[in-house]
């Protein structure tokens, strides 16, 4: 079927290219609108209903009118001279707050974006006084906006509100500060905007530069980017459309992560095709380029399909995850990779057929066989001394993997420490409990759904105030319908830190269970409570997803390689690569930089990306080793030839994919993910695929394919190959 699909695409190249161009442009335009409709508003949206913080959120929505997509910004207002607020100042603050709460904030628009492609986030914020510092040095306002903090439109609304509030209060001789998740996210985006643009430009430049150096061709340097852009547009629209039709909620980071993944693997797959296409054209200088494109696409397409199916299967296993952020990410990336696979088997072969030998113009590399270079020397070295190469590689990977000893998970939000929002939070914490801008809230209802009296919860409020780590407790407040009560609790610790999560999940929930009035049910909500529950959900998912993903990948390798030893060797190598990468992240961030730990999502995301994407390179080299072992001669010579022909493609592809992941460092809190994924891909491509796997193959020889052996095949000469191609051409 793969050969039929690639053959059709090479025969009807321009029609296939036209279809992809139309779909790419159309779906790329619709995707942002659809993504805006299917993006979850907060982390709490992804928790199963059985968790305590999820139950608290339901009570807040049903009885206190909390909007499910609400995000709160805390505004600090103080005198510019540093003095205490006077009664006149406070009256002016209240008046300005009321005026700001009546004004609609219009979302800024990009002039070059059609209105129908942009979701309008314009809104009227809810602004209310929150509290005054004990020394009267400042007053806090609570501002509620609707939308996901990661949404650029919502960030634009926040910036417009911030600028308007700052201007109005400045006219009254007052200064302002803004903090909260939305403020922190917007500040981080502003700080990283230039870095993100530079990072993206560098990655695109890296891809073009590598292709120019490798192929010395204009088309070979540019076409991979254009092809991936078209397929990426279709993939983005397909993911957003599928989520919209199925009701799946996506995390705000999903579109960006999909773009990075598709850029990396899309360029990888096209590079695999280009290298093999050039190799066959050199061997058959008189063969029709279109038929060579069909032959190469069918041959390499099999390996690409197996590699893509490995990624799809690995990420599809996230569908069994309990944490919704994982459960939605898996199918989203699986759909995107499936579209990229379809593009690799249709659009990319069509481009090869349409361009022919002009793909490598003005290079003259097709006219001669290149002299043995670094790849050939590497292949000879690994084939001559496989034991030494394997031991050295395992020793290095094991040393890096030792970093996993004592590893800790960090469930913080990854906020920056040098942003204006963090400075405002620090100023607030010097006078009030750190959790005052983001309290933990206890929500209680009657078991039968009837009315509840806030006064009945006075004992519970006093008990909460006596819990170590609680700085202040607000009086119980009844809901407008009289059927629920809320008690706000202000921890002394940062609500996004580990201390606050331990407080909420332990002593605070224990006090709620012990002192809630009879006949009522109480739940603890808020950021700290949500992330305490997220940690439990993630721990559960790590135990489930890892073995399921490993089993599916093993099954695909068994079906592809039709061997028991080869899949085992590949799985062991990528497993060691995963451990080495995770250990390196712990060594750098937890030990060297003294961070609280590694990001809680890192082990699972790293496992899937490094194991699934790293297996791509292993599949490519293993497939070529098997092909070379079908030829007469010693097995080690076959390994050397396989490395010589495959190393340039794998090394170039690894550098491209690693560079793509490195751009994640320009996103707020993305440094760990960028470092770990880039390192993991480079280890997979440059060490595992080009040294470890060939060394194992050289040691085991043709026994690697036990219980089967590669069937020997007659290798045609260049002239015979040309005659065969011409015969097929005339037969058509």
C-alpha positions in Angstrom: 0.0 0.0 0.0 2.9 2.4 0.8 4.5 1.8 -2.6 1.1 2.3 -4.3 0.6 5.6 -2.5 4.1 6.9 -3.2 3.9 5.7 -6.8 0.6 7.5 -7.4 2.1 10.7 -5.9 5.1 10.6 -8.2 3.0 9.9 -11.3 0.6 12.9 -10.5 3.2 15.1 -8.8 1.8 18.5 -9.6 -1.8 17.6 -8.7 -0.7 16.3 -5.4 1.3 19.4 -4.7 -1.7 21.6 -5.6 -4.0 19.7 -3.3 -1.6 20.1 -0.4 -1.1 23.8 -1.1 -4.8 24.5 -1.1 -5.4 22.5 2.1 -2.4 24.0 3.8 -3.4 27.6 3.3 -7.1 27.0 4.1 -6.6 25.0 7.2 -3.8 27.1 8.5 -6.1 30.1 8.5 -9.0 28.3 10.3 -6.8 26.6 12.9 -6.3 29.6 15.2 -10.1 30.1 15.5 -10.7 26.5 16.3 -7.9 26.3 18.8 -9.3 29.2 20.6 -12.6 27.3 21.0 -11.1 24.1 22.3 -8.4 25.4 24.6 -8.9 24.7 28.4 -8.9 27.8 30.7 -6.9 26.4 33.6 -5.1 23.4 34.9 -8.1 22.6 37.0 -10.1 21.9 33.8 -7.9 18.8 33.2 -8.4 17.1 36.6 -10.9 14.2 36.9 -14.1 15.0 38.9 -13.1 12.8 41.8 -10.3 15.1 43.0 -11.0 17.4 45.9 -10.0 20.6 44.1 -12.2 19.7 41.1 -15.2 19.3 43.4 -14.4 22.7 45.0 -14.3 24.3 41.6 -17.8 22.9 40.8 -19.2 24.4 43.9 -17.6 27.8 43.1 -19.1 27.7 39.6 -22.6 26.6 40.7 -23.1 28.6 43.8 -20.7 31.6 43.7 -20.9 32.4 40.0 -17.2 31.8 39.3 -16.7 31.7 35.6 -14.9 28.5 34.6 -12.7 30.5 32.3 -11.9 33.2 34.9 -8.4 34.4 35.7 -7.7 36.9 38.4 -5.1 39.7 38.5 -4.2 41.3 41.7 -3.5 45.1 41.5 -1.4 46.8 44.1 -2.2 50.6 44.5 0.1 52.7 46.7 1.2 56.3 47.0 4.2 57.4 44.9 5.8 59.0 47.9 5.8 55.7 49.9 3.5 57.1 52.6 0.4 55.4 54.1 -2.8 55.7 52.2 -5.1 58.4 53.5 -8.9 58.2 53.6 -9.0 60.4 50.6 -6.6 58.1 48.8 -8.8 55.1 49.5 -11.9 56.9 48.3 -10.1 57.8 45.1 -8.9 54.2 44.7 -12.5 52.9 45.2 -13.9 55.3 42.7 -11.2 54.5 40.1 -11.8 50.8 40.6 -15.5 51.2 40.0 -14.9 53.2 36.9 -12.4 50.6 35.5 -15.0 47.9 36.2 -17.6 49.7 34.0 -15.3 50.2 31.0 -15.1 47.6 28.3 -11.5 46.7 27.4 -11.0 46.3 23.6 -8.6 43.6 22.5 -5.8 45.0 20.4 -5.7 43.6 16.9 -3.0 42.9 14.4 -3.5 45.0 11.2 -2.6 42.1 8.9 -5.0 39.6 10.4 -8.5 39.3 9.0 -11.2 39.8 11.7 -12.9 36.5 11.0 -9.7 34.6 11.8 -9.3 36.2 15.3 -11.3 35.3 18.3 -12.3 38.6 20.0 -11.4 38.6 23.7 -12.8 42.1 24.4 -14.6 42.2 27.7 -15.6 44.2 30.7 -13.5 43.1 33.7 -14.9 42.7 37.2 -12.9 44.9 39.6 -13.4 44.8 43.4 -11.4 46.0 46.4 -9.7 43.1 48.2 -7.8 44.3 51.2 -5.5 46.9 52.7 -2.0 46.3 54.1 -1.9 46.4 57.9 0.4 49.5 57.8 -1.9 51.2 55.2 1.0 51.2 52.7 -1.1 49.8 49.8 -4.5 48.5 48.8 -5.2 45.5 46.7 -7.8 45.2 44.0 -9.0 41.9 42.5 -9.6 42.0 38.8 -11.4 39.1 37.1 -10.9 38.6 33.4 -12.2 35.7 31.2 -9.9 33.5 29.2 -6.8 31.4 29.3 -3.8 33.2 30.6 -1.7 31.7 27.7 -4.1 33.1 25.0 -2.5 36.0 23.2 -5.8 37.8 22.9 -6.4 37.6 26.7 -2.9 38.8 27.3 -3.6 41.7 25.0 -6.7 42.6 27.0 -4.8 42.4 30.2 -2.1 44.8 28.8 -4.7 47.2 27.7 -6.4 47.2 31.1 -3.0 47.4 32.9 -2.0 50.5 30.8 -5.4 52.2 31.4 -5.3 51.5 35.2 -1.7 52.6 35.5 -2.5 55.9 33.7 -5.6 56.6 35.7 -4.0 56.0 39.1 -0.8 57.9 38.1 -3.0 61.0 37.4 -4.1 60.7 41.1 -0.5 60.5 42.4 -0.7 56.8 42.9 1.5 54.0 41.6 0.4 50.5 40.6 1.7 46.9 40.5 0.2 43.8 38.9 0.6 40.2 39.8 -1.1 36.8 39.4 -0.8 34.0 36.8 -2.0 36.2 33.8 0.3 39.1 34.8 3.2 36.7 35.2 2.5 35.0 31.8 2.2 38.3 30.0 5.4 39.7 31.5 7.2 36.5 30.6 5.9 36.7 27.0 7.0 40.3 26.8 10.5 39.5 28.1 10.9 36.5 25.8 9.4 38.1 22.7 12.7 39.1 21.1 14.4 35.9 22.2 11.5 33.8 20.7 11.8 35.6 17.4 15.6 35.3 17.4 15.3 31.6 18.4 12.9 30.8 15.6 15.0 32.6 13.1 18.1 30.7 14.2 16.3 27.4 13.8 15.2 28.2 10.3 18.6 29.5 9.5 20.1 26.3 11.0 17.9 24.1 8.8 18.7 26.1 5.6 22.4 26.2 6.5 22.7 22.5 7.2 20.9 21.7 3.9 23.1 24.0 2.0 26.2 22.5 3.5 25.0 19.0 2.9 23.4 19.2 -0.5 24.9 22.5 -1.9 21.5 23.1 -3.5 18.9 25.9 -3.4 15.8 23.7 -3.7 17.1 21.1 -1.2 17.6 24.0 1.3 14.2 25.6 1.0 11.8 22.9 0.0 11.9 21.1 3.3 10.6 24.2 5.1 7.9 24.9 2.6 6.7 21.3 2.6 6.6 21.2 6.4 4.8 24.5 6.5 2.0 23.2 4.2 1.7 19.9 6.0 1.9 21.7 9.4 -1.0 23.9 8.4 -3.1 20.9 7.5 -2.1 19.1 10.7 -3.0 22.1 12.9 -6.4 22.4 11.3 -7.0 18.6 11.6 -6.1 18.6 15.3 -8.2 21.7 16.1 -11.1 20.3 14.1 -10.9 16.9 15.6 -10.9 18.4 19.1 -13.8 20.6 18.3 -15.9 17.7 16.9 -15.1 15.4 19.8 -15.4 17.9 22.6 -11.7 17.4 23.6 -10.2 20.2 25.6 -6.6 21.1 24.7 -4.0 22.8 26.8 -2.9 26.3 25.6 0.7 25.0 25.0 -0.5 22.3 22.6 -0.4 24.3 19.3 3.1 25.5 19.9 4.4 22.1 20.9 2.7 20.6 17.8 4.5 23.1 15.6 7.9 22.3 17.0 7.3 18.5 16.7 6.1 18.8 13.1 9.0 21.0 12.1 11.5 18.6 13.5 10.0 15.3 12.2 8.8 16.7 8.9 12.3 18.0 8.0 13.7 14.7 9.3 11.5 12.6 7.0 12.3 14.7 4.0 16.0 14.5 4.7 15.8 10.7 4.9 14.2 10.8 1.4 16.7 13.4 0.0 19.8 11.5 1.1 18.6 8.2 -0.3 17.3 9.9 -3.5 20.7 11.4 -4.1 22.5 8.1 -3.3 20.4 6.2 -5.9 20.7 8.9 -8.6 24.5 8.7 -8.2 24.4 5.0 -8.6 22.1 5.2 -11.6 23.0 8.3 -13.6 20.9 7.3 -16.6 17.7 6.3 -14.7 14.5 8.5 -15.1 14.4 10.7 -12.0 10.6 10.2 -11.6 10.9 6.4 -11.3 13.9 6.7 -9.0 11.7 9.0 -6.8 9.0 6.4 -6.8 11.4 3.6 -5.9 13.2 5.6 -3.2 9.9 6.9 -1.7 8.5 3.4 -1.5 11.6 2.0 0.1 12.3 4.8 2.6 8.5 5.2 3.1 8.3 1.9 4.8 10.9 2.9 7.4 9.2 6.4 7.8 5.8 4.7 8.3 7.2 2.5 11.0 8.9 5.4 12.7 5.8 7.6 12.5 3.6 4.7 13.8 5.9 4.4 16.7 5.4 8.0 17.6 1.6 7.8 17.1 1.3 4.7 19.2 3.4 6.1 22.0 1.4 9.3 22.2 -1.9 7.6 21.7 -1.2 5.8 25.0 -1.7 9.1 26.8 -5.4 8.6 26.1 -5.4 6.3 29.1 -3.9 9.0 31.3 -5.9 10.4 34.2 -4.6 13.9 34.0 -6.5 15.6 31.2 -3.6 17.7 30.0 -1.7 14.5 29.1 -4.9 12.8 27.9 -5.5 15.6 25.3 -1.9 16.1 24.3 -1.4 12.5 23.3 -4.2 12.3 20.7 -3.4 15.8 19.4 0.2 14.9 18.6 -0.8 11.5 17.3 -3.2 13.2 14.8 -0.6 15.7 13.8 2.0 13.1 13.2 -0.5 11.0 11.2 -1.0 14.0 8.9 2.7 14.5 8.6 3.1 10.8 7.7 0.5 11.2 5.0 2.5 14.3 3.7 5.7 12.3 3.8 4.2 9.6 1.6 2.5 12.0 -0.9 3.7 15.6 -0.9 7.4 14.8 -0.4 7.6 12.1 -3.1 5.7 14.5 -5.4 8.3 17.2 -4.8 11.1 14.7 -5.6 9.4 13.7 -8.8 8.5 17.3 -9.9 12.0 18.6 -9.3 14.0 15.6 -10.5 17.7 16.1 -10.6 17.1 19.8 -10.4 16.4 19.2 -6.7 20.2 19.3 -6.2 21.0 22.2 -8.6 23.6 23.7 -8.8 25.6 21.0 -7.0 27.6 18.6 -9.1 27.5 15.9 -6.4 25.3 13.7 -8.6 28.1 13.3 -11.1 30.6 11.5 -8.8 30.7 9.3 -5.8 32.0 11.3 -2.8 35.3 10.2 -1.2 34.9 8.4 2.2 34.5 11.0 4.9 33.7 11.2 8.6 30.7 8.9 8.3 32.8 6.2 6.6 35.5 6.5 9.2 32.9 6.2 12.0 31.4 3.2 10.4 34.8 1.5 10.0 35.7 2.3 13.6 32.5 0.9 15.1 32.7 -2.2 12.9 36.3 -2.9 13.9 36.0 -2.2 17.6 32.3 -2.7 18.5 33.0 -3.8 22.0 35.0 -0.8 22.9 32.5 1.6 21.3 29.6 -0.1 23.1 31.3 0.0 26.5 32.4 3.6 26.2 28.9 4.7 25.2 27.2 2.7 28.0 29.6 4.1 30.5 28.8 7.7 29.4 25.0 7.1 29.4 25.2 5.4 32.8 27.1 8.3 34.3 24.4 10.7 33.1 21.6 8.4 34.2 23.1 8.5 37.8 21.5 11.9 38.1 18.1 10.3 38.5 19.1 9.3 42.1 17.2 11.5 44.4 15.3 13.3 41.7 12.4 15.5 42.8 9.3 16.7 40.8 8.6 20.4 40.8 4.9 21.3 40.4 5.4 25.0 40.4 4.0 27.1 37.5 7.5 28.1 36.2 7.0 31.8 36.8 9.9 34.1 36.3 11.8 35.7 39.1 12.8 38.9 37.4 9.4 40.1 36.0 7.4 43.1 37.3 4.7 40.6 38.4 7.1 38.7 40.6 8.4 42.0 42.1 4.8 43.0 42.9 4.1 39.6 44.6 7.3 40.0 46.7 6.2 43.5 47.8 2.8 42.2 48.8 4.3 39.3 50.8 6.4 41.7 52.9 3.2 43.0 54.5 0.6 40.3 54.0 0.6 36.5 53.7 2.2 35.3 50.5 -1.1 33.6 49.5 -3.2 36.8 49.7 -3.2 37.2 46.0 -4.1 33.5 45.4 -5.8 32.1 48.5 -6.8 28.5 49.1 -10.6 28.5 49.4 -12.8 26.0 51.3 -16.2 25.5 49.7 -18.9 23.7 51.8 -22.5 22.6 50.9 -25.2 20.6 52.7 -25.2 16.9 51.9 -28.9 17.1 50.9 -28.4 20.2 48.8 -30.3 22.5 51.2 -29.5 25.8 52.7 -26.4 26.3 54.9 -25.7 28.9 57.6 -22.3 30.6 57.4 -22.3 31.0 61.2 -22.2 27.3 61.6 -18.7 27.3 60.1 -17.1 29.6 62.6 -15.5 26.6 64.4 -14.0 25.4 61.1 -12.6 28.9 60.3 -11.0 29.0 63.8 -9.5 25.5 63.3 -8.1 26.5 59.9 -6.6 29.6 61.5 -4.7 27.4 63.9 -3.1 25.3 61.2 0.7 25.9 61.1 1.5 27.7 57.8 -1.8 29.6 57.6 -1.3 33.4 57.9 -4.9 34.6 57.8 -8.4 33.2 57.5 -11.4 35.2 56.2 -14.8 35.0 57.8 -17.2 32.4 56.2 -19.3 33.9 53.4 -22.5 32.5 52.1 -23.4 32.1 48.5 -26.1 34.3 46.9 -28.4 31.3 46.8 -27.7 30.4 50.4 -26.7 26.8 49.6 -22.9 27.1 49.9 -20.2 28.7 52.1 -16.8 29.9 51.2 -13.8 30.4 53.6 -10.7 32.0 52.1 -7.4 30.8 53.6 -4.2 32.8 53.1 -1.0 30.7 53.5 2.2 32.3 54.5 4.0 30.4 51.7 4.0 31.1 48.0 0.8 29.5 46.7 2.7 28.1 43.7 5.4 26.5 45.8 5.9 23.1 47.3 5.3 24.3 50.9 1.8 25.6 50.0 0.9 22.3 48.2 2.1 20.3 51.2 0.0 22.5 53.5 -3.1 22.2 51.4 -2.9 18.4 50.8 -2.0 17.6 54.4 -2.9 19.7 57.4 -5.5 21.9 55.7 -7.6 19.1 54.3 -7.2 17.2 57.5 -8.6 20.2 59.5 -11.5 20.5 57.0 -12.4 16.8 57.4 -12.2 17.0 61.2 -14.1 20.3 61.8 -16.7 20.5 59.1 -20.3 20.6 60.6 -22.2 17.4 60.5 -24.3 17.0 57.4 -22.0 19.1 55.2 -19.3 18.3 52.6 -16.3 20.6 52.3 -13.6 20.8 49.6 -10.4 22.7 49.3 -9.7 24.6 46.1 -7.3 27.1 44.7 -4.0 26.9 42.9 -2.1 25.1 45.6 -4.9 22.5 45.9 -5.1 22.0 42.2 -1.4 21.3 41.9 -1.4 19.0 44.9 -4.1 16.9 43.1 -2.2 17.2 39.8 0.9 15.6 41.5 -1.3 12.6 42.5 -2.7 12.3 39.0 0.7 12.5 37.4 2.1 9.9 39.7 -0.7 7.6 38.7 -0.1 8.2 35.0 3.6 7.6 35.1 2.8 4.1 36.4 0.3 3.4 33.7 1.6 5.1 30.5 5.2 4.0 30.7 4.6 0.3 30.4 1.7 0.7 27.9 3.8 2.9 25.6 6.8 0.6 25.9 4.7 -2.5 25.0 3.2 -0.8 21.9 6.6 0.4 20.7 8.0 -3.1 21.2 5.0 -4.6 19.2 5.6 -2.2 16.3 9.4 -3.1 16.3 8.6 -6.8 16.3 6.3 -6.4 13.3 8.7 -4.2 11.5 11.9 -6.1 12.2 10.5 -9.6 12.4 13.1 -10.4 15.1 13.3 -10.8 18.8 16.9 -9.6 19.5 16.8 -6.5 17.4 13.7 -4.9 19.1 15.1 -5.8 22.5 18.4 -4.1 21.6 16.6 -1.0 20.3 14.4 -0.7 23.4 17.3 -1.1 25.8 19.3 1.5 24.0 16.5 4.1 24.0 15.6 3.3 27.6 19.2 4.0 28.6 19.0 7.2 26.5 15.9 8.3 28.4 17.5 7.7 31.8 20.6 9.6 30.7 18.6 12.5 29.5 16.4 12.7 32.6 19.5 12.3 34.8 21.2 15.2 33.0 18.2 17.4 33.5 18.2 16.6 37.2 22.0 17.2 37.5 21.7 20.6 35.8 18.5 22.1 37.2 18.1 20.3 40.5 21.7 20.1 41.7 23.7 22.6 39.7 21.1 25.4 39.5 19.5 24.5 42.8 15.9 24.4 41.5 13.1 22.7 43.5 13.3 19.8 41.1 12.5 18.9 37.5 9.2 20.0 36.0 6.4 17.4 36.8 5.5 16.9 33.1 9.1 16.3 32.1 9.5 12.6 32.7 6.4 11.6 30.8 7.0 14.1 27.9 10.6 13.2 27.8 9.9 9.5 27.8 7.5 9.8 24.9 9.6 12.2 22.8 13.0 10.6 23.4 11.8 7.0 23.1 9.4 7.6 20.2 11.4 10.1 18.2 14.7 8.5 19.1 13.4 5.2 17.8 12.9 6.9 14.4 16.7 7.1 14.0 17.2 3.6 15.3 14.6 2.3 12.9 16.3 4.0 10.0 19.8 2.7 10.8 18.5 -0.8 11.7 16.6 -1.0 8.4 19.7 -0.1 6.5 21.8 -2.6 8.4 19.4 -5.3 7.5 19.4 -4.3 3.9 23.2 -4.3 3.8 23.4 -7.7 5.6 21.4 -9.2 2.7 24.4 -8.6 0.5 27.3 -11.1 0.4 30.2 -10.5 2.7 31.0 -10.2 6.4 28.3 -8.7 8.7 30.7 -6.1 10.1 31.4 -4.8 6.6 27.6 -4.5 6.2 27.4 -2.5 9.4 30.2 -0.2 8.2 28.4 0.5 4.9 25.1 1.1 6.7 26.7 3.7 9.0 28.5 5.4 6.1 25.3 5.8 4.1 23.0 6.6 7.0 25.1 8.7 9.3 24.8 12.0 7.4 21.0 11.8 7.2 20.6 10.8 10.9 23.1 13.4 12.1 21.6 16.2 10.1 18.1 15.2 11.1 19.1 15.0 14.8 20.6 18.5 14.7 17.4 19.9 13.0 15.1 18.3 15.6 17.3 19.2 18.5 17.4 22.8 17.3 13.7 22.8 17.0 13.2 21.7 20.6 15.8 24.2 21.7 13.4 27.0 20.7 11.1 26.0 23.6 13.6 27.7 25.8 12.2 31.0 24.7 8.8 30.2 26.2 8.1 31.1 29.9 9.2 28.1 32.0 10.3 26.1 29.0 14.1 26.0 29.8 14.0 22.5 31.3 11.9 21.0 28.5 14.0 22.6 25.8 17.3 21.4 27.4 16.1 17.9 28.0 14.4 17.3 24.7 17.3 18.8 22.7 19.8 16.7 24.6 17.7 13.6 24.4 17.4 13.9 20.6 21.1 14.5 20.1 22.0 11.5 22.3 19.5 9.4 20.3 20.8 10.5 16.9 24.5 10.9 17.4 25.3 8.2 20.0 22.5 5.6 20.2 21.8 5.3 16.5 25.3 5.8 15.1 27.3 4.0 17.7 25.4 1.8 20.1 23.0 0.2 17.7 25.7 -0.5 15.0 28.1 -1.8 17.7 25.4 -4.3 18.9 24.8 -5.3 15.3 28.5 -5.8 14.6 28.9 -7.9 17.8 25.8 -10.1 17.1 26.2 -10.2 13.3 23.3 -11.7 11.4 22.2 -13.4 14.7 20.7 -10.0 15.4 17.7 -11.0 13.3 17.1 -14.3 15.2 15.0 -16.3 14.8 14.9 -15.1 11.2 17.9 -14.2 9.0 17.9 -11.5 6.3 17.2 -13.2 3.0 20.1 -12.7 0.6 19.3 -10.7 -2.5 21.1 -10.2 -5.8 22.4 -6.6 -5.9 22.1 -5.2 -9.4 24.9 -3.1 -10.8 24.3 0.5 -11.8 23.9 -0.5 -15.4 21.5 -3.3 -14.6 19.5 -1.0 -12.3 19.2 1.5 -15.2 18.0 -1.2 -17.5 15.4 -2.3 -15.0 14.2 1.2 -14.5 13.9 1.7 -18.3 12.0 -1.5 -18.6 9.5 -0.4 -16.1 9.3 3.0 -17.8 8.5 1.4 -21.2 6.0 -1.0 -19.6 4.0 2.0 -18.4 
